[in-house]
Amino acid sequence: MFEFWDWVGGRYSLWSAIGLSIVLSIGFDNFVELLSGAHAMDKHFSTTPAEKNLPVLLALIGIWYNNFFGAETEAILPYDQYMHRFARVLPAGQYGVQR
């Protein structure tokens, strides 16, 4: 049993001890690359002005389409066959929904 803090959950468990299963699946070097990419995006988010900040822009586009354009659906287009379930679990990451 892997132990981790009770405040770690949902989309963040990837970065906790739960990540060991990912290491075993993709290999340590690839996991280090995954962590590096996540760190780069965290740094980008915290240091980039809003007008060039990718997470901020994606959030604003989502708000625009939902609140002003009236869109009621969203297209999720997985780029790999192994991501066929991604659209089903995406709301948990976007909206903090626990399933």
Secondary structure, 3 states (H helix, E strand, C coil): CCCCCCCCCHHHHHHCCCHHHHHHHHCHHHHHHHHHHHHHHHHHHHHCCHHHCHHHHHHHHHHHHHHHCCCCCCCCCCCCHHHCCHHHHHHHHHHCCCC
